[in-house]
Amino acid sequence: TKDGTKQEIRSQSFDNERPPVFVASKDHAGPAVKKLLETFPDASLTSMGSSLKFCLVAQGKADCYLRDVPTMEWDTAAAQIIAEEAGGVVCTLDGKPLSYNKEILRNPSVYSAGDNTFDWPSHFVNGNS
């Protein structure tokens, strides 16, 4: 809400005609992030807090946020619903939706993308690991 008016945010479709925009942590980048950045050498990279990265994807200001080092369920839950309500996805590296209320609250590696039709997992380490 801005000035009392509800503002809709919307994720964006991936456009192969322009360099992608990625959000990732420089301090917590694992091998999948490094591989993704090598695959798209012209991509721009923005680093900031985890939940804000999901929100940039939701706003359509970033194409993909890849987190291949551990997070906990409480790190991703609120941001996931924002990304999904804006048309994006939050998935494990095999492309399955991130689930909650697991016996162990640690998340596997995850990514958020505005375009769920683009094959993001094929650009991570070993195709989709």
MMTF fields as JSON, N, C-alpha, C and O atoms, coordinates in Angstrom:
{
  "mmtfVersion": "1.0.0",
  "mmtfProducer": "UNKNOWN",
  "numBonds": 515,
  "numAtoms": 516,
  "numGroups": 129,
  "numChains": 1,
  "numModels": 1,
  "chainsPerModel": [1],
  "groupsPerChain": [129],
  "chainIdList": ["A"],
  "bondAtomList": [4, 2, 8, 6, 12, 10, 16, 14, 20, 18, 24, 22, 28, 26, 32, 30, 36, 34, 40, 38, 44, 42, 48, 46, 52, 50, 56, 54, 60, 58, 64, 62, 68, 66, 72, 70, 76, 74, 80, 78, 84, 82, 88, 86, 92, 90, 96, 94, 100, 98, 104, 102, 108, 106, 112, 110, 116, 114, 120, 118, 124, 122, 128, 126, 132, 130, 136, 134, 140, 138, 144, 142, 148, 146, 152, 150, 156, 154, 160, 158, 164, 162, 168, 166, 172, 170, 176, 174, 180, 178, 184, 182, 188, 186, 192, 190, 196, 194, 200, 198, 204, 202, 208, 206, 212, 210, 216, 214, 220, 218, 224, 222, 228, 226, 232, 230, 236, 234, 240, 238, 244, 242, 248, 246, 252, 250, 256, 254, 260, 258, 264, 262, 268, 266, 272, 270, 276, 274, 280, 278, 284, 282, 288, 286, 292, 290, 296, 294, 300, 298, 304, 302, 308, 306, 312, 310, 316, 314, 320, 318, 324, 322, 328, 326, 332, 330, 336, 334, 340, 338, 344, 342, 348, 346, 352, 350, 356, 354, 360, 358, 364, 362, 368, 366, 372, 370, 376, 374, 380, 378, 384, 382, 388, 386, 392, 390, 396, 394, 400, 398, 404, 402, 408, 406, 412, 410, 416, 414, 420, 418, 424, 422, 428, 426, 432, 430, 436, 434, 440, 438, 444, 442, 448, 446, 452, 450, 456, 454, 460, 458, 464, 462, 468, 466, 472, 470, 476, 474, 480, 478, 484, 482, 488, 486, 492, 490, 496, 494, 500, 498, 504, 502, 508, 506, 512, 510],
  "bondOrderList": [1, 1, 1, 1, 1, 1, 1, 1, 1, 1, 1, 1, 1, 1, 1, 1, 1, 1, 1, 1, 1, 1, 1, 1, 1, 1, 1, 1, 1, 1, 1, 1, 1, 1, 1, 1, 1, 1, 1, 1, 1, 1, 1, 1, 1, 1, 1, 1, 1, 1, 1, 1, 1, 1, 1, 1, 1, 1, 1, 1, 1, 1, 1, 1, 1, 1, 1, 1, 1, 1, 1, 1, 1, 1, 1, 1, 1, 1, 1, 1, 1, 1, 1, 1, 1, 1, 1, 1, 1, 1, 1, 1, 1, 1, 1, 1, 1, 1, 1, 1, 1, 1, 1, 1, 1, 1, 1, 1, 1, 1, 1, 1, 1, 1, 1, 1, 1, 1, 1, 1, 1, 1, 1, 1, 1, 1, 1, 1],
  "groupList": [{"groupName": "THR", "atomNameList": ["N", "CA", "C", "O"], "elementList": ["N", "C", "C", "O"], "formalChargeList": [0, 0, 0, 0], "bondAtomList": [1, 0, 2, 1, 3, 2], "bondOrderList": [1, 1, 2], "singleLetterCode": "T", "chemCompType": "L-PEPTIDE LINKING"}, {"groupName": "LYS", "atomNameList": ["N", "CA", "C", "O"], "elementList": ["N", "C", "C", "O"], "formalChargeList": [0, 0, 0, 0], "bondAtomList": [1, 0, 2, 1, 3, 2], "bondOrderList": [1, 1, 2], "singleLetterCode": "K", "chemCompType": "L-PEPTIDE LINKING"}, {"groupName": "ASP", "atomNameList": ["N", "CA", "C", "O"], "elementList": ["N", "C", "C", "O"], "formalChargeList": [0, 0, 0, 0], "bondAtomList": [1, 0, 2, 1, 3, 2], "bondOrderList": [1, 1, 2], "singleLetterCode": "D", "chemCompType": "L-PEPTIDE LINKING"}, {"groupName": "GLY", "atomNameList": ["N", "CA", "C", "O"], "elementList": ["N", "C", "C", "O"], "formalChargeList": [0, 0, 0, 0], "bondAtomList": [1, 0, 2, 1, 3, 2], "bondOrderList": [1, 1, 2], "singleLetterCode": "G", "chemCompType": "PEPTIDE LINKING"}, {"groupName": "GLN", "atomNameList": ["N", "CA", "C", "O"], "elementList": ["N", "C", "C", "O"], "formalChargeList": [0, 0, 0, 0], "bondAtomList": [1, 0, 2, 1, 3, 2], "bondOrderList": [1, 1, 2], "singleLetterCode": "Q", "chemCompType": "L-PEPTIDE LINKING"}, {"groupName": "GLU", "atomNameList": ["N", "CA", "C", "O"], "elementList": ["N", "C", "C", "O"], "formalChargeList": [0, 0, 0, 0], "bondAtomList": [1, 0, 2, 1, 3, 2], "bondOrderList": [1, 1, 2], "singleLetterCode": "E", "chemCompType": "L-PEPTIDE LINKING"}, {"groupName": "ILE", "atomNameList": ["N", "CA", "C", "O"], "elementList": ["N", "C", "C", "O"], "formalChargeList": [0, 0, 0, 0], "bondAtomList": [1, 0, 2, 1, 3, 2], "bondOrderList": [1, 1, 2], "singleLetterCode": "I", "chemCompType": "L-PEPTIDE LINKING"}, {"groupName": "ARG", "atomNameList": ["N", "CA", "C", "O"], "elementList": ["N", "C", "C", "O"], "formalChargeList": [0, 0, 0, 0], "bondAtomList": [1, 0, 2, 1, 3, 2], "bondOrderList": [1, 1, 2], "singleLetterCode": "R", "chemCompType": "L-PEPTIDE LINKING"}, {"groupName": "SER", "atomNameList": ["N", "CA", "C", "O"], "elementList": ["N", "C", "C", "O"], "formalChargeList": [0, 0, 0, 0], "bondAtomList": [1, 0, 2, 1, 3, 2], "bondOrderList": [1, 1, 2], "singleLetterCode": "S", "chemCompType": "L-PEPTIDE LINKING"}, {"groupName": "PHE", "atomNameList": ["N", "CA", "C", "O"], "elementList": ["N", "C", "C", "O"], "formalChargeList": [0, 0, 0, 0], "bondAtomList": [1, 0, 2, 1, 3, 2], "bondOrderList": [1, 1, 2], "singleLetterCode": "F", "chemCompType": "L-PEPTIDE LINKING"}, {"groupName": "ASN", "atomNameList": ["N", "CA", "C", "O"], "elementList": ["N", "C", "C", "O"], "formalChargeList": [0, 0, 0, 0], "bondAtomList": [1, 0, 2, 1, 3, 2], "bondOrderList": [1, 1, 2], "singleLetterCode": "N", "chemCompType": "L-PEPTIDE LINKING"}, {"groupName": "PRO", "atomNameList": ["N", "CA", "C", "O"], "elementList": ["N", "C", "C", "O"], "formalChargeList": [0, 0, 0, 0], "bondAtomList": [1, 0, 2, 1, 3, 2], "bondOrderList": [1, 1, 2], "singleLetterCode": "P", "chemCompType": "L-PEPTIDE LINKING"}, {"groupName": "VAL", "atomNameList": ["N", "CA", "C", "O"], "elementList": ["N", "C", "C", "O"], "formalChargeList": [0, 0, 0, 0], "bondAtomList": [1, 0, 2, 1, 3, 2], "bondOrderList": [1, 1, 2], "singleLetterCode": "V", "chemCompType": "L-PEPTIDE LINKING"}, {"groupName": "ALA", "atomNameList": ["N", "CA", "C", "O"], "elementList": ["N", "C", "C", "O"], "formalChargeList": [0, 0, 0, 0], "bondAtomList": [1, 0, 2, 1, 3, 2], "bondOrderList": [1, 1, 2], "singleLetterCode": "A", "chemCompType": "L-PEPTIDE LINKING"}, {"groupName": "HIS", "atomNameList": ["N", "CA", "C", "O"], "elementList": ["N", "C", "C", "O"], "formalChargeList": [0, 0, 0, 0], "bondAtomList": [1, 0, 2, 1, 3, 2], "bondOrderList": [1, 1, 2], "singleLetterCode": "H", "chemCompType": "L-PEPTIDE LINKING"}, {"groupName": "LEU", "atomNameList": ["N", "CA", "C", "O"], "elementList": ["N", "C", "C", "O"], "formalChargeList": [0, 0, 0, 0], "bondAtomList": [1, 0, 2, 1, 3, 2], "bondOrderList": [1, 1, 2], "singleLetterCode": "L", "chemCompType": "L-PEPTIDE LINKING"}, {"groupName": "MET", "atomNameList": ["N", "CA", "C", "O"], "elementList": ["N", "C", "C", "O"], "formalChargeList": [0, 0, 0, 0], "bondAtomList": [1, 0, 2, 1, 3, 2], "bondOrderList": [1, 1, 2], "singleLetterCode": "M", "chemCompType": "L-PEPTIDE LINKING"}, {"groupName": "CYS", "atomNameList": ["N", "CA", "C", "O"], "elementList": ["N", "C", "C", "O"], "formalChargeList": [0, 0, 0, 0], "bondAtomList": [1, 0, 2, 1, 3, 2], "bondOrderList": [1, 1, 2], "singleLetterCode": "C", "chemCompType": "L-PEPTIDE LINKING"}, {"groupName": "TYR", "atomNameList": ["N", "CA", "C", "O"], "elementList": ["N", "C", "C", "O"], "formalChargeList": [0, 0, 0, 0], "bondAtomList": [1, 0, 2, 1, 3, 2], "bondOrderList": [1, 1, 2], "singleLetterCode": "Y", "chemCompType": "L-PEPTIDE LINKING"}, {"groupName": "TRP", "atomNameList": ["N", "CA", "C", "O"], "elementList": ["N", "C", "C", "O"], "formalChargeList": [0, 0, 0, 0], "bondAtomList": [1, 0, 2, 1, 3, 2], "bondOrderList": [1, 1, 2], "singleLetterCode": "W", "chemCompType": "L-PEPTIDE LINKING"}],
  "groupTypeList": [0, 1, 2, 3, 0, 1, 4, 5, 6, 7, 8, 4, 8, 9, 2, 10, 5, 7, 11, 11, 12, 9, 12, 13, 8, 1, 2, 14, 13, 3, 11, 13, 12, 1, 1, 15, 15, 5, 0, 9, 11, 2, 13, 8, 15, 0, 8, 16, 3, 8, 8, 15, 1, 9, 17, 15, 12, 13, 4, 3, 1, 13, 2, 17, 18, 15, 7, 2, 12, 11, 0, 16, 5, 19, 2, 0, 13, 13, 13, 4, 6, 6, 13, 5, 5, 13, 3, 3, 12, 12, 17, 0, 15, 2, 3, 1, 11, 15, 8, 18, 10, 1, 5, 6, 15, 7, 10, 11, 8, 12, 18, 8, 13, 3, 2, 10, 0, 9, 2, 19, 11, 8, 14, 9, 12, 10, 3, 10, 8],
  "groupIdList": [1, 2, 3, 4, 5, 6, 7, 8, 9, 10, 11, 12, 13, 14, 15, 16, 17, 18, 19, 20, 21, 22, 23, 24, 25, 26, 27, 28, 29, 30, 31, 32, 33, 34, 35, 36, 37, 38, 39, 40, 41, 42, 43, 44, 45, 46, 47, 48, 49, 50, 51, 52, 53, 54, 55, 56, 57, 58, 59, 60, 61, 62, 63, 64, 65, 66, 67, 68, 69, 70, 71, 72, 73, 74, 75, 76, 77, 78, 79, 80, 81, 82, 83, 84, 85, 86, 87, 88, 89, 90, 91, 92, 93, 94, 95, 96, 97, 98, 99, 100, 101, 102, 103, 104, 105, 106, 107, 108, 109, 110, 111, 112, 113, 114, 115, 116, 117, 118, 119, 120, 121, 122, 123, 124, 125, 126, 127, 128, 129],
  "secStructList": [7, 5, 6, 6, 5, 7, 7, 7, 7, 7, 7, 7, 7, 7, 7, 6, 6, 1, 7, 7, 3, 3, 3, 7, 7, 1, 6, 6, 7, 7, 2, 2, 2, 2, 2, 2, 2, 2, 2, 1, 6, 6, 7, 3, 3, 3, 7, 7, 7, 2, 2, 2, 2, 2, 2, 2, 2, 2, 2, 6, 1, 7, 1, 3, 3, 3, 3, 7, 1, 7, 3, 3, 2, 2, 2, 2, 2, 2, 2, 2, 2, 2, 2, 2, 2, 6, 6, 7, 3, 3, 3, 3, 6, 6, 1, 7, 5, 7, 7, 7, 7, 7, 1, 1, 7, 3, 3, 7, 1, 3, 3, 3, 3, 1, 7, 6, 6, 1, 7, 4, 4, 4, 4, 5, 6, 6, 5, 6, 7],
  "xCoordList": [0.846, 0.0, 0.886, 1.845, 0.556, 1.292, 0.274, -0.609, 0.398, -0.541, -1.99, -2.888, -2.207, -3.554, -4.102, -5.237, -3.329, -3.788, -3.002, -1.772, -3.73, -3.085, -2.383, -2.98, -1.123, -0.326, 0.014, 0.571, -0.311, 0.005, 1.437, 1.891, 2.145, 3.473, 3.369, 2.49, 4.249, 4.198, 5.609, 6.431, 5.895, 7.182, 7.211, 6.185, 8.389, 8.489, 8.906, 9.523, 8.566, 9.013, 10.483, 10.943, 11.211, 12.616, 12.72, 12.014, 13.585, 13.769, 15.2, 16.139, 15.369, 16.712, 17.391, 18.577, 16.669, 17.227, 17.998, 18.665, 17.916, 18.64, 19.402, 19.018, 20.466, 21.19, 20.283, 19.569, 20.301, 19.466, 19.955, 21.112, 19.061, 19.379, 19.25, 18.188, 20.335, 20.34, 20.532, 21.181, 19.961, 20.226, 20.792, 20.249, 21.859, 22.521, 23.401, 23.665, 23.842, 24.725, 26.17, 26.559, 26.955, 28.376, 29.071, 29.998, 28.625, 29.248, 28.826, 29.551, 27.662, 27.136, 26.913, 26.04, 27.683, 27.52, 28.18, 29.347, 27.427, 27.949, 28.251, 28.212, 28.552, 28.944, 27.848, 28.154, 26.586, 25.507, 25.399, 25.144, 25.589, 25.56, 26.721, 26.54, 27.894, 29.06, 28.834, 29.183, 28.257, 27.963, 26.941, 27.102, 25.893, 24.867, 25.485, 25.184, 26.336, 26.968, 27.931, 28.071, 28.592, 29.458, 28.632, 29.069, 27.436, 26.565, 26.046, 25.845, 25.831, 25.322, 26.344, 26.122, 27.453, 28.519, 28.124, 28.781, 27.083, 26.649, 25.614, 25.161, 25.241, 24.206, 24.682, 25.877, 23.728, 24.063, 23.727, 22.838, 24.44, 24.266, 24.096, 24.892, 23.049, 22.805, 22.842, 22.272, 23.496, 23.604, 22.909, 23.116, 22.072, 21.36, 20.77, 21.036, 19.981, 19.361, 18.45, 17.858, 18.347, 17.623, 16.189, 15.805, 15.397, 13.987, 13.837, 12.913, 14.724, 14.666, 14.951, 14.415, 15.778, 16.073, 14.818, 14.54, 14.068, 12.797, 11.868, 11.181, 11.857, 10.966, 11.36, 10.483, 12.65, 13.061, 12.571, 12.189, 12.582, 12.02, 10.519, 9.988, 9.836, 8.386, 8.044, 7.033, 8.864, 8.627, 8.976, 8.659, 9.613, 10.063, 11.357, 11.726, 12.058, 13.333, 14.521, 15.646, 14.278, 15.309, 14.663, 13.471, 15.457, 14.952, 15.026, 14.117, 16.11, 16.315, 17.128, 18.06, 16.76, 17.536, 17.855, 16.949, 19.123, 19.577, 20.288, 21.217, 19.847, 20.477, 20.863, 20.016, 22.138, 22.577, 23.361, 24.056, 23.243, 23.763, 22.578, 21.566, 22.681, 21.506, 20.787, 21.394, 19.465, 18.579, 17.64, 17.613, 16.891, 15.894, 14.513, 14.374, 13.506, 12.14, 11.737, 11.062, 12.134, 11.734, 12.442, 12.017, 13.521, 14.209, 13.458, 13.64, 12.624, 12.023, 10.499, 9.928, 9.832, 8.364, 7.627, 6.81, 7.892, 7.164, 7.472, 6.575, 8.739, 9.123, 8.571, 8.279, 8.426, 7.899, 6.477, 6.156, 5.632, 4.25, 4.194, 3.345, 5.078, 5.114, 5.519, 4.887, 6.569, 7.026, 5.929, 5.692, 5.268, 4.241, 2.997, 2.416, 2.591, 1.422, 1.677, 0.739, 2.952, 3.307, 3.498, 3.817, 3.305, 3.426, 4.724, 4.929, 5.605, 6.879, 6.806, 5.733, 7.946, 8.042, 9.201, 10.138, 9.133, 10.257, 10.337, 9.404, 11.457, 11.6, 12.941, 13.884, 12.998, 14.277, 14.989, 14.373, 16.255, 17.01, 16.531, 16.934, 15.683, 15.098, 13.776, 13.091, 13.421, 12.224, 10.941, 9.865, 11.032, 9.842, 9.591, 10.543, 8.323, 8.029, 8.644, 8.648, 9.154, 9.715, 8.588, 7.561, 8.769, 7.723, 8.16, 9.33, 7.17, 7.39, 6.88, 6.283, 7.142, 6.764, 7.45, 6.869, 8.711, 9.512, 9.997, 10.023, 10.373, 10.899, 12.158, 12.343, 13.017, 14.202, 13.893, 13.564, 13.993, 13.541, 14.522, 14.245, 15.654, 16.629, 16.102, 15.623, 16.203, 15.785, 16.906, 18.083, 16.541, 17.561, 17.916, 17.364, 18.806, 19.102, 17.829, 17.038, 17.63, 16.4, 16.699, 17.769, 15.721, 15.776, 14.385, 13.38, 14.348, 13.106, 13.261, 14.3, 12.23, 12.273, 10.921, 9.883, 10.946, 9.71, 9.042, 7.825, 9.805, 9.29, 9.465, 10.579, 8.362, 8.465, 8.478, 8.544, 8.419, 8.484, 9.923, 10.21, 10.834, 12.246, 12.888, 12.609, 13.737, 14.371, 15.587, 16.727, 15.335, 16.43, 17.303, 18.526, 16.724, 17.587, 18.662, 19.713, 18.433, 19.448, 20.697, 21.729, 20.625, 21.755, 22.498, 23.438, 22.076, 22.753, 23.77, 23.801, 24.584, 25.636, 25.061, 24.015, 25.743, 25.357, 23.947, 23.267, 23.502, 22.191, 21.088, 20.4, 20.892, 19.809, 20.072, 19.152, 21.284, 21.57, 21.58, 21.804],
  "yCoordList": [-1.18, 0.0, 1.236, 1.328, 2.175, 3.432, 4.551, 4.597, 5.458, 6.579, 6.1, 6.731, 4.971, 4.441, 3.683, 3.208, 3.558, 2.851, 1.556, 1.553, 0.455, -0.836, -0.827, -0.47, -1.218, -1.267, -2.726, -3.414, -3.193, -4.569, -4.647, -3.793, -5.68, -5.944, -7.192, -8.026, -7.321, -8.434, -8.837, -7.992, -10.151, -10.642, -10.548, -10.289, -10.757, -10.596, -11.889, -12.761, -12.001, -13.12, -12.909, -11.777, -14.007, -13.909, -13.57, -14.152, -12.643, -12.169, -12.461, -11.829, -13.417, -13.783, -12.674, -12.78, -11.616, -10.518, -9.51, -8.628, -9.631, -8.706, -9.511, -10.637, -8.948, -9.656, -9.839, -8.91, -11.017, -11.227, -10.436, -10.021, -10.239, -9.583, -10.635, -11.233, -10.856, -11.831, -11.132, -10.09, -11.719, -11.293, -12.505, -13.605, -12.308, -13.389, -12.748, -11.547, -13.548, -13.058, -13.308, -14.446, -12.259, -12.416, -13.192, -13.961, -12.987, -13.639, -15.092, -15.881, -15.455, -16.803, -17.513, -18.375, -17.167, -17.789, -19.16, -19.302, -20.158, -21.506, -21.815, -20.918, -23.07, -23.441, -23.241, -22.946, -23.394, -23.201, -21.739, -21.445, -20.817, -19.388, -19.064, -18.352, -19.572, -19.315, -19.847, -19.18, -21.037, -21.627, -20.781, -20.544, -20.328, -19.508, -18.225, -17.829, -17.584, -16.343, -16.584, -15.724, -17.741, -18.082, -18.316, -17.98, -18.894, -19.188, -17.912, -17.866, -16.884, -15.6, -14.501, -13.719, -14.428, -13.484, -12.016, -11.186, -11.663, -10.269, -9.886, -8.741, -10.831, -10.573, -9.56, -9.44, -8.834, -7.964, -8.709, -9.561, -8.381, -9.048, -7.997, -7.063, -8.156, -7.278, -8.119, -9.21, -7.636, -8.346, -7.538, -6.33, -8.224, -7.595, -8.696, -9.874, -8.341, -9.317, -10.286, -9.933, -11.497, -12.583, -12.24, -12.399, -11.778, -11.498, -10.415, -10.467, -9.445, -8.387, -8.929, -8.413, -9.95, -10.545, -11.19, -11.037, -11.906, -12.483, -11.366, -11.514, -10.26, -9.147, -8.493, -8.044, -8.426, -7.879, -8.763, -8.26, -10.074, -10.986, -10.735, -10.657, -10.608, -10.364, -9.068, -9.004, -8.045, -6.752, -6.75, -5.789, -7.789, -7.805, -7.049, -6.766, -6.715, -5.995, -6.949, -6.52, -8.239, -9.271, -10.494, -10.741, -11.254, -12.461, -13.678, -14.508, -13.781, -15.0, -14.7, -13.897, -15.354, -15.347, -16.794, -17.594, -17.135, -18.489, -18.49, -17.714, -19.363, -19.502, -20.961, -21.803, -21.261, -22.656, -23.004, -24.019, -22.157, -22.486, -22.433, -21.807, -23.077, -23.274, -22.009, -20.976, -22.143, -21.188, -22.025, -23.252, -21.355, -22.022, -21.611, -20.624, -22.36, -22.069, -20.63, -19.993, -20.114, -18.751, -17.691, -16.536, -18.082, -17.141, -16.935, -15.915, -17.891, -17.873, -17.781, -17.401, -18.114, -18.257, -16.994, -17.05, -15.879, -14.649, -14.185, -13.768, -14.259, -13.809, -14.722, -14.262, -16.014, -16.94, -16.57, -16.572, -16.257, -15.929, -14.64, -14.507, -13.703, -12.471, -12.792, -12.317, -13.596, -13.967, -14.711, -14.432, -15.644, -16.44, -15.62, -15.794, -14.745, -13.906, -12.932, -12.469, -12.624, -11.736, -12.511, -11.921, -13.82, -14.631, -15.402, -16.124, -15.265, -15.976, -17.318, -17.759, -17.953, -19.249, -19.242, -18.455, -20.124, -20.444, -21.958, -22.638, -22.487, -23.927, -24.432, -23.666, -25.739, -26.392, -26.491, -26.238, -26.848, -26.834, -27.853, -27.794, -28.782, -29.718, -29.203, -29.914, -27.958, -27.338, -27.607, -27.218, -28.27, -28.55, -27.4, -26.818, -27.062, -25.969, -26.233, -27.369, -25.198, -25.31, -25.6, -24.92, -26.601, -26.979, -26.632, -26.36, -26.653, -26.235, -27.281, -28.29, -26.995, -27.874, -29.224, -30.259, -29.192, -30.406, -30.743, -29.877, -31.98, -32.379, -31.579, -31.14, -31.393, -30.538, -29.265, -29.324, -28.124, -26.854, -26.218, -25.152, -26.86, -26.348, -26.584, -27.67, -25.546, -25.664, -26.256, -26.085, -26.951, -27.306, -26.046, -24.978, -26.155, -25.031, -24.643, -25.506, -23.335, -22.841, -21.754, -21.143, -21.537, -20.38, -19.785, -20.475, -18.508, -17.811, -17.198, -16.62, -17.325, -16.77, -16.17, -16.654, -15.128, -14.504, -15.272, -15.184, -16.02, -16.762, -18.251, -18.771, -18.931, -20.359, -21.209, -22.435, -20.593, -21.357, -21.484, -22.34, -20.637, -20.734, -21.843, -21.978, -22.633, -23.774, -23.334, -23.59, -22.665, -22.203, -23.345, -23.212, -24.487, -25.542, -26.04, -26.496, -25.966, -26.45, -25.569, -25.962, -24.403, -23.484, -23.531, -22.767, -24.433, -24.6, -25.734, -26.434, -25.911, -26.934, -28.297, -28.69, -29.016, -30.366, -30.424, -31.439, -29.365, -29.369, -29.037, -28.033, -29.848, -29.595, -30.176, -30.678, -30.118, -30.675, -29.603, -29.896],
  "zCoordList": [0.0, 0.0, 0.0, 0.767, -0.864, -0.931, -0.934, -1.791, 0.03, 0.165, 0.229, -0.327, 0.919, 1.099, -0.091, -0.045, -1.152, -2.34, -2.513, -2.476, -2.704, -2.923, -4.281, -5.297, -4.284, -5.5, -5.79, -4.935, -6.969, -7.334, -7.831, -8.594, -7.392, -7.927, -8.785, -8.569, -9.745, -10.661, -11.042, -11.397, -10.966, -11.435, -12.961, -13.591, -13.552, -15.001, -15.689, -15.077, -16.953, -17.776, -18.111, -18.259, -18.23, -18.591, -20.066, -20.89, -20.401, -21.759, -22.192, -21.708, -23.102, -23.572, -24.355, -24.667, -24.676, -25.462, -24.608, -25.149, -23.292, -22.422, -21.377, -21.06, -20.844, -19.783, -18.562, -18.186, -17.942, -16.765, -15.561, -15.494, -14.626, -13.36, -12.269, -12.095, -11.537, -10.46, -9.128, -9.045, -8.092, -6.729, -6.009, -6.11, -5.299, -4.573, -3.518, -3.555, -2.596, -1.558, -1.96, -2.221, -2.01, -2.317, -1.197, -1.451, 0.028, 1.172, 1.335, 1.94, 0.803, 0.992, -0.337, -0.438, -1.347, -2.664, -2.672, -2.308, -3.088, -3.223, -4.68, -5.522, -4.988, -6.346, -7.391, -8.546, -7.014, -7.988, -8.399, -9.567, -7.456, -7.782, -8.717, -9.705, -8.417, -9.262, -10.673, -11.647, -10.795, -12.1, -12.866, -14.063, -12.177, -12.815, -13.37, -14.495, -12.594, -13.031, -14.197, -15.066, -14.225, -15.358, -16.62, -17.72, -16.464, -17.597, -18.248, -19.462, -17.444, -17.923, -17.596, -16.672, -18.333, -17.97, -18.044, -17.415, -18.783, -18.886, -17.836, -17.797, -16.991, -15.987, -14.96, -14.69, -14.393, -13.269, -11.979, -11.955, -10.924, -9.635, -8.559, -8.455, -7.757, -6.625, -5.361, -5.328, -4.332, -3.063, -1.976, -1.858, -1.175, -0.055, 0.809, 0.569, 1.801, 2.69, 1.941, 0.921, 2.453, 1.795, 1.422, 0.264, 2.361, 2.079, 1.021, 0.21, 1.019, 0.02, -1.377, -2.358, -1.48, -2.78, -3.373, -4.562, -2.544, -3.006, -3.493, -4.504, -2.771, -3.117, -4.435, -5.173, -4.755, -6.047, -7.189, -8.246, -6.981, -7.98, -8.097, -9.205, -6.968, -6.98, -7.706, -8.405, -7.553, -8.195, -9.671, -10.373, -10.156, -11.542, -11.753, -12.892, -10.673, -10.776, -10.844, -11.101, -10.617, -10.744, -11.372, -11.191, -12.107, -12.763, -11.857, -11.842, -11.102, -10.321, -9.068, -9.091, -7.985, -6.74, -6.428, -6.199, -6.417, -6.132, -4.792, -4.57, -3.903, -2.582, -2.422, -2.124, -2.619, -2.573, -1.318, -1.268, -0.313, 1.012, 1.974, 1.661, 3.139, 3.991, 4.447, 4.726, 4.509, 5.159, 6.03, 5.936, 6.856, 7.675, 7.18, 6.456, 7.566, 7.114, 7.427, 6.619, 8.57, 8.949, 8.097, 8.064, 7.409, 6.522, 5.208, 4.543, 4.834, 3.495, 3.476, 2.454, 4.565, 4.547, 4.114, 3.195, 4.742, 4.417, 2.998, 2.265, 2.619, 1.285, 0.197, -0.907, 0.499, -0.508, -0.91, -2.099, 0.042, -0.3, -1.121, -2.002, -0.844, -1.639, -3.081, -4.024, -3.25, -4.592, -5.355, -6.53, -4.698, -5.37, -5.707, -6.779, -4.823, -5.096, -6.246, -6.895, -6.492, -7.607, -8.911, -9.943, -8.868, -10.079, -10.191, -11.166, -9.211, -9.242, -8.532, -8.119, -8.397, -7.736, -6.759, -6.895, -5.772, -4.887, -4.891, -4.465, -5.374, -5.571, -5.062, -4.862, -4.86, -4.609, -5.961, -6.996, -5.967, -7.213, -8.238, -9.4, -7.829, -8.79, -9.359, -10.095, -9.011, -9.568, -8.806, -9.259, -7.646, -6.837, -5.865, -5.345, -5.611, -4.666, -3.288, -2.812, -2.662, -1.32, -0.348, -0.363, 0.496, 1.451, 2.877, 3.144, 3.784, 5.172, 6.153, 5.778, 7.432, 8.537, 8.447, 8.772, 7.994, 7.934, 9.346, 10.221, 9.558, 10.867, 11.197, 12.332, 10.201, 10.341, 9.574, 8.39, 10.222, 9.647, 8.666, 8.116, 8.445, 7.484, 6.069, 5.741, 5.239, 3.84, 2.995, 3.311, 1.925, 0.934, 0.142, 0.407, -0.801, -1.688, -2.421, -2.801, -2.62, -3.24, -4.262, -4.266, -5.121, -6.002, -6.11, -5.946, -6.386, -6.672, -8.051, -8.37, -8.863, -10.215, -10.552, -10.102, -11.335, -11.765, -12.881, -13.046, -13.646, -14.791, -14.535, -14.587, -14.26, -13.975, -15.244, -15.154, -16.417, -17.66, -18.161, -18.998, -17.655, -18.042, -17.231, -16.04, -17.851, -17.185, -16.376, -16.764, -15.241, -14.386, -13.882, -13.907, -13.414, -12.866, -13.829, -13.379, -15.121, -16.069, -16.052, -16.596, -15.448, -15.395, -14.07, -13.853, -13.181, -11.9, -12.024, -13.036, -11.015, -11.016, -11.373, -10.856, -12.254, -12.696, -13.254, -13.106, -13.886, -14.51, -13.538, -13.72, -12.506, -11.565, -10.196, -9.55, -9.749, -8.418, -7.362, -6.187]
}
